[in-house]
Amino acid sequence: MTNKIALWLGALILGAILVDVLLYGTEHLIFLAKKLDALVEYLAFWR
């Protein structure tokens, strides 16, 4: 992955999160962050 692609991908993800927060609030982002944390811990167990 080139730097240009990485920057565009990062900007796209941040833009999507910004639009999501502006339209729907932050409650479900906290829920998803907790689920992502649990997934990372689960995957780290299998490492």
PDB file of N, CA, C and O in Angstrom:
ATOM      1  N   MET A   1       0.857  -1.175   0.000  1.00  0.00           N
ATOM      2  CA  MET A   1       0.000   0.000   0.000  1.00  0.00           C
ATOM      3  C   MET A   1       0.898   1.232   0.000  1.00  0.00           C
ATOM      4  O   MET A   1       1.802   1.361   0.826  1.00  0.00           O
ATOM      5  N   THR A   2       0.641   2.106  -0.913  1.00  0.00           N
ATOM      6  CA  THR A   2       1.440   3.323  -0.991  1.00  0.00           C
ATOM      7  C   THR A   2       0.943   4.346   0.030  1.00  0.00           C
ATOM      8  O   THR A   2      -0.151   4.218   0.579  1.00  0.00           O
ATOM      9  N   ASN A   3       1.764   5.351   0.270  1.00  0.00           N
ATOM     10  CA  ASN A   3       1.383   6.403   1.220  1.00  0.00           C
ATOM     11  C   ASN A   3       0.135   7.145   0.767  1.00  0.00           C
ATOM     12  O   ASN A   3      -0.706   7.520   1.584  1.00  0.00           O
ATOM     13  N   LYS A   4       0.018   7.354  -0.540  1.00  0.00           N
ATOM     14  CA  LYS A   4      -1.136   8.073  -1.072  1.00  0.00           C
ATOM     15  C   LYS A   4      -2.425   7.304  -0.808  1.00  0.00           C
ATOM     16  O   LYS A   4      -3.429   7.893  -0.406  1.00  0.00           O
ATOM     17  N   ILE A   5      -2.403   6.012  -1.027  1.00  0.00           N
ATOM     18  CA  ILE A   5      -3.589   5.186  -0.763  1.00  0.00           C
ATOM     19  C   ILE A   5      -3.905   5.165   0.722  1.00  0.00           C
ATOM     20  O   ILE A   5      -5.070   5.253   1.109  1.00  0.00           O
ATOM     21  N   ALA A   6      -2.888   5.050   1.550  1.00  0.00           N
ATOM     22  CA  ALA A   6      -3.097   5.020   3.002  1.00  0.00           C
ATOM     23  C   ALA A   6      -3.712   6.328   3.498  1.00  0.00           C
ATOM     24  O   ALA A   6      -4.607   6.313   4.343  1.00  0.00           O
ATOM     25  N   LEU A   7      -3.243   7.441   2.983  1.00  0.00           N
ATOM     26  CA  LEU A   7      -3.793   8.736   3.391  1.00  0.00           C
ATOM     27  C   LEU A   7      -5.252   8.880   2.958  1.00  0.00           C
ATOM     28  O   LEU A   7      -6.086   9.349   3.731  1.00  0.00           O
ATOM     29  N   TRP A   8      -5.559   8.479   1.726  1.00  0.00           N
ATOM     30  CA  TRP A   8      -6.944   8.553   1.252  1.00  0.00           C
ATOM     31  C   TRP A   8      -7.853   7.628   2.057  1.00  0.00           C
ATOM     32  O   TRP A   8      -8.976   8.001   2.397  1.00  0.00           O
ATOM     33  N   LEU A   9      -7.377   6.439   2.357  1.00  0.00           N
ATOM     34  CA  LEU A   9      -8.166   5.500   3.143  1.00  0.00           C
ATOM     35  C   LEU A   9      -8.414   6.033   4.553  1.00  0.00           C
ATOM     36  O   LEU A   9      -9.526   5.935   5.072  1.00  0.00           O
ATOM     37  N   GLY A  10      -7.374   6.597   5.169  1.00  0.00           N
ATOM     38  CA  GLY A  10      -7.523   7.196   6.494  1.00  0.00           C
ATOM     39  C   GLY A  10      -8.493   8.365   6.484  1.00  0.00           C
ATOM     40  O   GLY A  10      -9.314   8.498   7.391  1.00  0.00           O
ATOM     41  N   ALA A  11      -8.405   9.213   5.465  1.00  0.00           N
ATOM     42  CA  ALA A  11      -9.321  10.353   5.358  1.00  0.00           C
ATOM     43  C   ALA A  11     -10.752   9.877   5.141  1.00  0.00           C
ATOM     44  O   ALA A  11     -11.690  10.455   5.691  1.00  0.00           O
ATOM     45  N   LEU A  12     -10.923   8.841   4.352  1.00  0.00           N
ATOM     46  CA  LEU A  12     -12.254   8.286   4.112  1.00  0.00           C
ATOM     47  C   LEU A  12     -12.867   7.723   5.397  1.00  0.00           C
ATOM     48  O   LEU A  12     -14.043   7.951   5.678  1.00  0.00           O
ATOM     49  N   ILE A  13     -12.074   6.995   6.167  1.00  0.00           N
ATOM     50  CA  ILE A  13     -12.569   6.421   7.420  1.00  0.00           C
ATOM     51  C   ILE A  13     -12.912   7.527   8.417  1.00  0.00           C
ATOM     52  O   ILE A  13     -13.966   7.487   9.051  1.00  0.00           O
ATOM     53  N   LEU A  14     -12.029   8.507   8.554  1.00  0.00           N
ATOM     54  CA  LEU A  14     -12.308   9.621   9.477  1.00  0.00           C
ATOM     55  C   LEU A  14     -13.526  10.419   9.039  1.00  0.00           C
ATOM     56  O   LEU A  14     -14.318  10.850   9.877  1.00  0.00           O
ATOM     57  N   GLY A  15     -13.681  10.618   7.748  1.00  0.00           N
ATOM     58  CA  GLY A  15     -14.856  11.325   7.236  1.00  0.00           C
ATOM     59  C   GLY A  15     -16.135  10.560   7.518  1.00  0.00           C
ATOM     60  O   GLY A  15     -17.148  11.153   7.890  1.00  0.00           O
ATOM     61  N   ALA A  16     -16.095   9.246   7.343  1.00  0.00           N
ATOM     62  CA  ALA A  16     -17.280   8.421   7.622  1.00  0.00           C
ATOM     63  C   ALA A  16     -17.638   8.472   9.100  1.00  0.00           C
ATOM     64  O   ALA A  16     -18.816   8.542   9.449  1.00  0.00           O
ATOM     65  N   ILE A  17     -16.642   8.437   9.966  1.00  0.00           N
ATOM     66  CA  ILE A  17     -16.907   8.530  11.409  1.00  0.00           C
ATOM     67  C   ILE A  17     -17.476   9.897  11.754  1.00  0.00           C
ATOM     68  O   ILE A  17     -18.403   9.991  12.559  1.00  0.00           O
ATOM     69  N   LEU A  18     -16.941  10.953  11.163  1.00  0.00           N
ATOM     70  CA  LEU A  18     -17.440  12.307  11.424  1.00  0.00           C
ATOM     71  C   LEU A  18     -18.899  12.452  11.003  1.00  0.00           C
ATOM     72  O   LEU A  18     -19.707  12.991  11.760  1.00  0.00           O
ATOM     73  N   VAL A  19     -19.244  11.986   9.822  1.00  0.00           N
ATOM     74  CA  VAL A  19     -20.629  12.052   9.356  1.00  0.00           C
ATOM     75  C   VAL A  19     -21.535  11.235  10.263  1.00  0.00           C
ATOM     76  O   VAL A  19     -22.642  11.664  10.589  1.00  0.00           O
ATOM     77  N   ASP A  20     -21.073  10.067  10.670  1.00  0.00           N
ATOM     78  CA  ASP A  20     -21.855   9.200  11.548  1.00  0.00           C
ATOM     79  C   ASP A  20     -22.125   9.873  12.895  1.00  0.00           C
ATOM     80  O   ASP A  20     -23.241   9.813  13.411  1.00  0.00           O
ATOM     81  N   VAL A  21     -21.112  10.506  13.452  1.00  0.00           N
ATOM     82  CA  VAL A  21     -21.280  11.194  14.748  1.00  0.00           C
ATOM     83  C   VAL A  21     -22.227  12.379  14.598  1.00  0.00           C
ATOM     84  O   VAL A  21     -23.075  12.604  15.461  1.00  0.00           O
ATOM     85  N   LEU A  22     -22.093  13.129  13.523  1.00  0.00           N
ATOM     86  CA  LEU A  22     -22.959  14.287  13.327  1.00  0.00           C
ATOM     87  C   LEU A  22     -24.422  13.889  13.138  1.00  0.00           C
ATOM     88  O   LEU A  22     -25.321  14.592  13.599  1.00  0.00           O
ATOM     89  N   LEU A  23     -24.662  12.774  12.468  1.00  0.00           N
ATOM     90  CA  LEU A  23     -26.032  12.362  12.201  1.00  0.00           C
ATOM     91  C   LEU A  23     -26.661  11.568  13.342  1.00  0.00           C
ATOM     92  O   LEU A  23     -27.843  11.747  13.637  1.00  0.00           O
ATOM     93  N   TYR A  24     -25.889  10.694  13.987  1.00  0.00           N
ATOM     94  CA  TYR A  24     -26.477   9.745  14.936  1.00  0.00           C
ATOM     95  C   TYR A  24     -25.955   9.847  16.359  1.00  0.00           C
ATOM     96  O   TYR A  24     -26.508   9.196  17.245  1.00  0.00           O
ATOM     97  N   GLY A  25     -24.935  10.619  16.619  1.00  0.00           N
ATOM     98  CA  GLY A  25     -24.404  10.718  17.966  1.00  0.00           C
ATOM     99  C   GLY A  25     -23.290   9.712  18.195  1.00  0.00           C
ATOM    100  O   GLY A  25     -22.857   9.020  17.274  1.00  0.00           O
ATOM    101  N   THR A  26     -22.835   9.642  19.437  1.00  0.00           N
ATOM    102  CA  THR A  26     -21.649   8.840  19.738  1.00  0.00           C
ATOM    103  C   THR A  26     -21.940   7.552  20.499  1.00  0.00           C
ATOM    104  O   THR A  26     -21.017   6.779  20.756  1.00  0.00           O
ATOM    105  N   GLU A  27     -23.185   7.298  20.866  1.00  0.00           N
ATOM    106  CA  GLU A  27     -23.472   6.151  21.716  1.00  0.00           C
ATOM    107  C   GLU A  27     -23.090   4.829  21.065  1.00  0.00           C
ATOM    108  O   GLU A  27     -22.481   3.975  21.710  1.00  0.00           O
ATOM    109  N   HIS A  28     -23.438   4.653  19.810  1.00  0.00           N
ATOM    110  CA  HIS A  28     -23.138   3.381  19.164  1.00  0.00           C
ATOM    111  C   HIS A  28     -21.660   3.243  18.814  1.00  0.00           C
ATOM    112  O   HIS A  28     -21.174   2.122  18.662  1.00  0.00           O
ATOM    113  N   LEU A  29     -20.939   4.340  18.683  1.00  0.00           N
ATOM    114  CA  LEU A  29     -19.497   4.233  18.457  1.00  0.00           C
ATOM    115  C   LEU A  29     -18.795   3.669  19.686  1.00  0.00           C
ATOM    116  O   LEU A  29     -17.835   2.909  19.564  1.00  0.00           O
ATOM    117  N   ILE A  30     -19.274   4.043  20.871  1.00  0.00           N
ATOM    118  CA  ILE A  30     -18.708   3.494  22.100  1.00  0.00           C
ATOM    119  C   ILE A  30     -18.984   1.999  22.162  1.00  0.00           C
ATOM    120  O   ILE A  30     -18.104   1.226  22.541  1.00  0.00           O
ATOM    121  N   PHE A  31     -20.191   1.580  21.796  1.00  0.00           N
ATOM    122  CA  PHE A  31     -20.541   0.169  21.757  1.00  0.00           C
ATOM    123  C   PHE A  31     -19.632  -0.591  20.790  1.00  0.00           C
ATOM    124  O   PHE A  31     -19.114  -1.657  21.124  1.00  0.00           O
ATOM    125  N   LEU A  32     -19.443  -0.041  19.599  1.00  0.00           N
ATOM    126  CA  LEU A  32     -18.588  -0.707  18.613  1.00  0.00           C
ATOM    127  C   LEU A  32     -17.131  -0.747  19.057  1.00  0.00           C
ATOM    128  O   LEU A  32     -16.430  -1.721  18.784  1.00  0.00           O
ATOM    129  N   ALA A  33     -16.671   0.293  19.733  1.00  0.00           N
ATOM    130  CA  ALA A  33     -15.297   0.294  20.234  1.00  0.00           C
ATOM    131  C   ALA A  33     -15.104  -0.790  21.288  1.00  0.00           C
ATOM    132  O   ALA A  33     -14.067  -1.452  21.313  1.00  0.00           O
ATOM    133  N   LYS A  34     -16.089  -0.976  22.151  1.00  0.00           N
ATOM    134  CA  LYS A  34     -16.002  -2.047  23.158  1.00  0.00           C
ATOM    135  C   LYS A  34     -15.999  -3.417  22.504  1.00  0.00           C
ATOM    136  O   LYS A  34     -15.254  -4.302  22.924  1.00  0.00           O
ATOM    137  N   LYS A  35     -16.821  -3.600  21.484  1.00  0.00           N
ATOM    138  CA  LYS A  35     -16.851  -4.878  20.766  1.00  0.00           C
ATOM    139  C   LYS A  35     -15.528  -5.126  20.035  1.00  0.00           C
ATOM    140  O   LYS A  35     -15.033  -6.253  20.016  1.00  0.00           O
ATOM    141  N   LEU A  36     -14.956  -4.082  19.438  1.00  0.00           N
ATOM    142  CA  LEU A  36     -13.677  -4.217  18.765  1.00  0.00           C
ATOM    143  C   LEU A  36     -12.580  -4.584  19.759  1.00  0.00           C
ATOM    144  O   LEU A  36     -11.710  -5.400  19.454  1.00  0.00           O
ATOM    145  N   ASP A  37     -12.620  -3.989  20.937  1.00  0.00           N
ATOM    146  CA  ASP A  37     -11.653  -4.311  21.987  1.00  0.00           C
ATOM    147  C   ASP A  37     -11.774  -5.781  22.392  1.00  0.00           C
ATOM    148  O   ASP A  37     -10.763  -6.461  22.566  1.00  0.00           O
ATOM    149  N   ALA A  38     -12.995  -6.267  22.541  1.00  0.00           N
ATOM    150  CA  ALA A  38     -13.200  -7.671  22.899  1.00  0.00           C
ATOM    151  C   ALA A  38     -12.686  -8.586  21.780  1.00  0.00           C
ATOM    152  O   ALA A  38     -12.099  -9.631  22.060  1.00  0.00           O
ATOM    153  N   LEU A  39     -12.899  -8.207  20.535  1.00  0.00           N
ATOM    154  CA  LEU A  39     -12.417  -9.004  19.407  1.00  0.00           C
ATOM    155  C   LEU A  39     -10.895  -9.053  19.382  1.00  0.00           C
ATOM    156  O   LEU A  39     -10.313 -10.112  19.147  1.00  0.00           O
ATOM    157  N   VAL A  40     -10.250  -7.924  19.622  1.00  0.00           N
ATOM    158  CA  VAL A  40      -8.782  -7.880  19.630  1.00  0.00           C
ATOM    159  C   VAL A  40      -8.234  -8.756  20.756  1.00  0.00           C
ATOM    160  O   VAL A  40      -7.257  -9.477  20.555  1.00  0.00           O
ATOM    161  N   GLU A  41      -8.846  -8.700  21.925  1.00  0.00           N
ATOM    162  CA  GLU A  41      -8.406  -9.549  23.028  1.00  0.00           C
ATOM    163  C   GLU A  41      -8.596 -11.024  22.696  1.00  0.00           C
ATOM    164  O   GLU A  41      -7.740 -11.847  23.022  1.00  0.00           O
ATOM    165  N   TYR A  42      -9.707 -11.364  22.052  1.00  0.00           N
ATOM    166  CA  TYR A  42      -9.968 -12.742  21.660  1.00  0.00           C
ATOM    167  C   TYR A  42      -8.933 -13.222  20.648  1.00  0.00           C
ATOM    168  O   TYR A  42      -8.423 -14.337  20.758  1.00  0.00           O
ATOM    169  N   LEU A  43      -8.627 -12.391  19.674  1.00  0.00           N
ATOM    170  CA  LEU A  43      -7.637 -12.767  18.669  1.00  0.00           C
ATOM    171  C   LEU A  43      -6.236 -12.844  19.269  1.00  0.00           C
ATOM    172  O   LEU A  43      -5.434 -13.679  18.848  1.00  0.00           O
ATOM    173  N   ALA A  44      -5.928 -11.995  20.237  1.00  0.00           N
ATOM    174  CA  ALA A  44      -4.622 -12.035  20.885  1.00  0.00           C
ATOM    175  C   ALA A  44      -4.460 -13.341  21.671  1.00  0.00           C
ATOM    176  O   ALA A  44      -3.344 -13.840  21.821  1.00  0.00           O
ATOM    177  N   PHE A  45      -5.555 -13.886  22.166  1.00  0.00           N
ATOM    178  CA  PHE A  45      -5.501 -15.159  22.882  1.00  0.00           C
ATOM    179  C   PHE A  45      -5.029 -16.273  21.954  1.00  0.00           C
ATOM    180  O   PHE A  45      -4.284 -17.160  22.371  1.00  0.00           O
ATOM    181  N   TRP A  46      -5.457 -16.228  20.711  1.00  0.00           N
ATOM    182  CA  TRP A  46      -5.115 -17.279  19.761  1.00  0.00           C
ATOM    183  C   TRP A  46      -3.761 -17.061  19.100  1.00  0.00           C
ATOM    184  O   TRP A  46      -3.341 -17.874  18.277  1.00  0.00           O
ATOM    185  N   ARG A  47      -3.096 -16.019  19.431  1.00  0.00           N
ATOM    186  CA  ARG A  47      -1.782 -15.744  18.843  1.00  0.00           C
ATOM    187  C   ARG A  47      -0.776 -16.683  19.322  1.00  0.00           C
ATOM    188  O   ARG A  47       0.387 -16.596  18.928  1.00  0.00           O
TER     189      ARG A  47
END
